Amino acid sequence: MKIKVFSEYSKKQLGKNIPCCACCGENKFLIFLTIDHIKGRDDLPDKEKNLVGTALYAYLKRNNYPPKYQVLCINCNSAKSDSGICPHKRSSK
């Protein structure tokens, strides 16, 4: 299910046929990729805030892959959560 969900987001948001980071393009190892809440969890309804893993993937699939999520590699996701913006995005501005 993880591959299906990540592939759908990568296809919809980047036009790619394989799961990849929406920021840096990492696509070599699925284990490096994660689902990112684009605007953070604080603005999510309570039913979505605590979803993780398979429950989150099932929710995303069931709800036709809502646009408030994206695939990021763990490095971009961590950098974004620490400073609000990934260094890849900062350097491109």
N, CA, C and O of each residue as an XYZ file, in Angstrom:
372
protein
N       0.832     -1.195      0.000
C       0.000      0.000      0.000
C       0.876      1.258      0.000
O       0.532      2.257     -0.632
N       1.998      1.207      0.704
C       2.894      2.361      0.760
C       3.355      2.759     -0.645
O       3.334      3.937     -1.001
N       3.767      1.780     -1.431
C       4.235      2.065     -2.792
C       3.123      2.701     -3.618
O       3.366      3.658     -4.353
N       1.918      2.181     -3.504
C       0.775      2.720     -4.248
C       0.506      4.181     -3.874
O       0.356      5.031     -4.752
N       0.449      4.466     -2.589
C       0.165      5.827     -2.113
C       1.278      6.789     -2.525
O       1.003      7.870     -3.045
N       2.519      6.403     -2.298
C       3.638      7.281     -2.639
C       3.712      7.503     -4.146
O       4.025      8.604     -4.600
N       3.424      6.457     -4.923
C       3.423      6.594     -6.377
C       2.331      7.543     -6.854
O       2.561      8.359     -7.746
N       1.150      7.438     -6.265
C       0.049      8.332     -6.643
C       0.402      9.790     -6.366
O       0.169     10.649     -7.215
N       0.963     10.084     -5.188
C       1.350     11.466     -4.875
C       2.450     11.952     -5.813
O       2.400     13.088     -6.282
N       3.432     11.115     -6.089
C       4.518     11.516     -6.984
C       4.002     11.763     -8.396
O       4.471     12.671     -9.082
N       3.050     10.969     -8.824
C       2.462     11.135    -10.156
C       1.627     12.412    -10.222
O       1.766     13.203    -11.155
N       0.756     12.610     -9.222
C      -0.123     13.790     -9.216
C       0.665     15.087     -9.066
O       0.379     16.071     -9.748
N       1.653     15.092     -8.176
C       2.334     16.343     -7.847
C       3.564     16.619     -8.703
O       3.939     17.776     -8.898
N       4.195     15.561     -9.215
C       5.448     15.752     -9.951
C       5.440     15.166    -11.361
O       6.364     15.399    -12.140
N       4.391     14.405    -11.685
C       4.346     13.749    -12.979
C       5.318     12.581    -13.097
O       5.652     12.166    -14.206
N       5.774     12.049    -11.970
C       6.726     10.922    -11.948
C       5.971      9.617    -11.773
O       4.924      9.586    -11.126
N       6.486      8.554    -12.336
C       5.847      7.243    -12.231
C       6.376      6.398    -11.082
O       5.920      5.273    -10.880
N       7.329      6.924    -10.331
C       7.877      6.199     -9.182
C       7.840      7.110     -7.963
O       7.881      8.332     -8.108
N       7.763      6.543     -6.771
C       7.783      7.366     -5.559
C       9.075      8.176     -5.471
O      10.167      7.632     -5.635
N       8.946      9.472     -5.213
C      10.135     10.309     -5.061
C       9.809     11.535     -4.212
O       8.655     11.945     -4.082
N      10.869     12.101     -3.642
C      10.743     13.285     -2.790
C      10.315     14.480     -3.642
O      10.907     14.751     -4.686
N       9.291     15.183     -3.192
C       8.789     16.361     -3.912
C       9.763     17.532     -3.843
O       9.609     18.505     -4.581
N      10.759     17.452     -2.972
C      11.722     18.536     -2.807
C      13.024     18.256     -3.562
O      13.395     19.008     -4.463
N      13.714     17.177     -3.194
C      15.042     16.908     -3.773
C      15.040     15.831     -4.844
O      16.039     15.653     -5.541
N      13.925     15.102     -4.988
C      13.826     14.075     -6.013
C      14.343     12.700     -5.625
O      14.349     11.794     -6.458
N      14.779     12.518     -4.377
C      15.270     11.210     -3.913
C      14.286     10.122     -4.310
O      13.087     10.235     -4.056
N      14.807      9.051     -4.945
C      13.922      7.962     -5.356
C      14.607      6.600     -5.326
O      14.037      5.611     -5.787
N      15.804      6.541     -4.798
C      16.562      5.291     -4.814
C      16.047      4.265     -3.814
O      16.031      3.069     -4.102
N      15.623      4.728     -2.633
C      15.230      3.818     -1.568
C      13.902      4.252     -0.968
O      13.799      5.340     -0.402
N      12.895      3.413     -1.088
C      11.566      3.712     -0.552
C      11.624      3.978      0.953
O      10.860      4.793      1.472
N      12.520      3.298      1.642
C      12.609      3.457      3.093
C      12.997      4.887      3.501
O      12.752      5.285      4.640
N      13.592      5.656      2.597
C      13.966      7.040      2.884
C      12.798      8.011      2.725
O      12.909      9.178      3.101
N      11.684      7.542      2.173
C      10.557      8.433      1.886
C       9.482      8.359      2.954
O       9.292      7.331      3.605
N       8.782      9.476      3.120
C       7.728      9.573      4.122
C       6.630     10.501      3.614
O       6.836     11.272      2.676
N       5.474     10.416      4.239
C       4.379     11.344      3.913
C       4.536     12.589      4.784
O       4.709     12.498      5.999
N       4.474     13.737      4.143
C       4.585     15.022      4.828
C       3.226     15.710      4.826
O       2.519     15.716      3.819
N       2.874     16.284      5.961
C       1.675     17.123      6.062
C       2.143     18.518      5.652
O       2.834     19.182      6.424
N       1.790     18.963      4.484
C       2.349     20.184      3.905
C       2.287     21.373      4.859
O       3.265     22.110      4.984
N       1.174     21.570      5.524
C       1.045     22.701      6.452
C       1.159     22.267      7.907
O       0.767     23.014      8.803
N       1.683     21.083      8.154
C       1.816     20.576      9.521
C       0.539     19.912      9.994
O      -0.499     19.981      9.335
N       0.633     19.269     11.145
C      -0.511     18.535     11.694
C      -1.497     19.431     12.444
O      -2.657     19.058     12.615
N      -1.057     20.591     12.886
C      -1.905     21.444     13.719
C      -3.217     21.831     13.057
O      -4.238     21.945     13.735
N      -3.208     22.035     11.740
C      -4.410     22.468     11.028
C      -5.305     21.317     10.586
O      -6.350     21.541      9.975
N      -4.901     20.090     10.891
C      -5.680     18.931     10.463
C      -6.831     18.652     11.415
O      -6.739     18.949     12.607
N      -7.914     18.084     10.899
C      -8.995     17.636     11.785
C      -8.460     16.558     12.735
O      -7.511     15.850     12.398
N      -9.058     16.436     13.899
C      -8.602     15.472     14.904
C      -8.468     14.056     14.355
O      -7.537     13.339     14.720
N      -9.389     13.645     13.483
C      -9.354     12.274     12.955
C      -8.101     12.013     12.112
O      -7.709     10.859     11.937
N      -7.475     13.063     11.592
C      -6.283     12.895     10.763
C      -4.977     13.083     11.533
O      -3.943     12.554     11.125
N      -5.009     13.819     12.625
C      -3.780     14.203     13.324
C      -2.902     13.039     13.755
O      -1.677     13.134     13.682
N      -3.493     11.965     14.193
C      -2.717     10.869     14.750
C      -2.567      9.672     13.823
O      -2.092      8.618     14.247
N      -2.961      9.817     12.577
C      -2.806      8.715     11.636
C      -1.344      8.554     11.240
O      -0.670      9.533     10.921
N      -0.858      7.319     11.261
C       0.506      7.009     10.851
C       0.513      5.666     10.115
O      -0.425      4.877     10.231
N       1.572      5.424      9.367
C       1.768      4.130      8.727
C       0.598      3.687      7.874
O       0.025      4.475      7.122
N       0.248      2.406      8.001
C      -0.801      1.801      7.183
C      -2.149      2.501      7.336
O      -2.895      2.625      6.365
N      -2.465      2.957      8.543
C      -3.736      3.668      8.748
C      -3.756      4.970      7.952
O      -4.784      5.327      7.376
N      -2.640      5.675      7.915
C      -2.557      6.912      7.133
C      -2.660      6.609      5.641
O      -3.394      7.290      4.926
N      -1.937      5.601      5.162
C      -1.981      5.251      3.742
C      -3.397      4.872      3.318
O      -3.857      5.278      2.251
N      -4.082      4.104      4.146
C      -5.460      3.701      3.838
C      -6.372      4.930      3.798
O      -7.220      5.045      2.914
N      -6.200      5.840      4.746
C      -6.990      7.073      4.780
C      -6.759      7.891      3.496
O      -7.711      8.358      2.872
N      -5.511      8.053      3.119
C      -5.186      8.839      1.925
C      -5.792      8.224      0.676
O      -6.357      8.933     -0.157
N      -5.679      6.911      0.541
C      -6.251      6.216     -0.618
C      -7.777      6.338     -0.638
O      -8.375      6.631     -1.673
N      -8.390      6.111      0.517
C      -9.852      6.174      0.648
C     -10.378      7.570      0.321
O     -11.500      7.711     -0.164
N      -9.583      8.592      0.582
C     -10.006      9.983      0.370
C      -9.414     10.589     -0.905
O      -9.293     11.808     -1.031
N      -9.051      9.718     -1.845
C      -8.569     10.146     -3.164
C      -7.333     11.053     -3.098
O      -7.220     12.011     -3.863
N      -6.426     10.750     -2.196
C      -5.127     11.423     -2.088
C      -5.258     12.947     -1.957
O      -4.941     13.689     -2.886
N      -5.730     13.398     -0.788
C      -5.920     14.845     -0.577
C      -4.629     15.631     -0.831
O      -3.542     15.155     -0.506
N      -4.744     16.830     -1.408
C      -3.565     17.618     -1.786
C      -2.789     18.240     -0.623
O      -1.754     18.866     -0.850
N      -3.254     18.087      0.593
C      -2.531     18.681      1.724
C      -1.393     17.792      2.230
O      -0.805     18.058      3.278
N      -1.091     16.737      1.476
C       0.009     15.821      1.791
C       0.940     15.736      0.599
O       0.551     16.021     -0.534
N       2.189     15.337      0.870
C       3.162     15.128     -0.193
C       4.187     14.096      0.268
O       4.267     13.769      1.452
N       4.957     13.594     -0.671
C       6.045     12.672     -0.345
C       7.324     13.489     -0.211
O       7.668     14.269     -1.099
N       8.029     13.303      0.910
C       9.346     13.904      1.109
C      10.300     12.826      1.601
O       9.878     11.847      2.217
N      11.573     13.007      1.330
C      12.556     12.118      1.946
C      12.685     12.545      3.406
O      12.297     13.652      3.779
N      13.219     11.676      4.201
C      13.307     11.952      5.634
C      14.178     13.177      5.920
O      13.923     13.903      6.881
N      15.202     13.412      5.095
C      16.053     14.590      5.299
C      15.292     15.890      5.032
O      15.359     16.824      5.832
N      14.580     15.953      3.926
C      13.809     17.161      3.615
C      12.680     17.360      4.621
O      12.404     18.488      5.029
N      12.026     16.267      5.023
C      10.948     16.354      6.000
C      11.472     16.864      7.332
O      10.850     17.725      7.956
N      12.600     16.345      7.770
C      13.185     16.761      9.048
C      13.627     18.220      8.996
O      13.370     18.981      9.929
N      14.288     18.610      7.915
C      14.737     20.000      7.778
C      13.551     20.952      7.753
O      13.603     22.031      8.344
N      12.487     20.557      7.072
C      11.279     21.385      6.994
C      10.641     21.531      8.369
O      10.188     22.617      8.730
N      10.601     20.453      9.132
C       9.973     20.533     10.457
C      10.825     21.341     11.427
O      10.288     21.960     12.346
N      12.139     21.348     11.242
C      13.023     22.110     12.129
C      12.988     23.606     11.854
O      12.956     24.413     12.783
N      12.993     23.977     10.574
C      13.128     25.403     10.248
C      11.976     25.974      9.436
O      11.971     27.165      9.124
N      10.994     25.136      9.090
C       9.838     25.624      8.341
C       9.994     25.533      6.837
O       9.009     25.593      6.102
N      11.227     25.390      6.374
C      11.475     25.257      4.937
C      12.756     24.447      4.747
O      13.744     24.643      5.455
N      12.720     23.550      3.795
C      13.886     22.714      3.504
C      14.982     23.583      2.884
O      14.673     24.505      2.129
N      16.249     23.312      3.185
C      17.337     24.068      2.567
C      17.319     24.030      1.033
O      17.771     24.978      0.391
N      16.805     22.953      0.442
C      16.680     22.898     -1.022
C      15.781     24.012     -1.533
O      16.072     24.627     -2.559
N      14.701     24.273     -0.828
C      13.763     25.329     -1.238
C      14.343     26.708     -0.944
O      14.141     27.647     -1.713
N      15.062     26.829      0.169
C      15.672     28.104      0.529
C      16.688     28.545     -0.519
O      16.729     29.715     -0.902
N      17.500     27.613     -0.976
C      18.559     27.948     -1.921
C      18.024     28.236     -3.323
O      18.719     28.845     -4.137
N      16.795     27.805     -3.610
C      16.243     28.043     -4.948
C      15.489     29.367     -5.048
O      15.022     29.739     -6.124
N      15.371     30.070     -3.936
C      14.643     31.351     -3.963
C      15.577     32.498     -4.273
O      15.143     33.648     -4.337
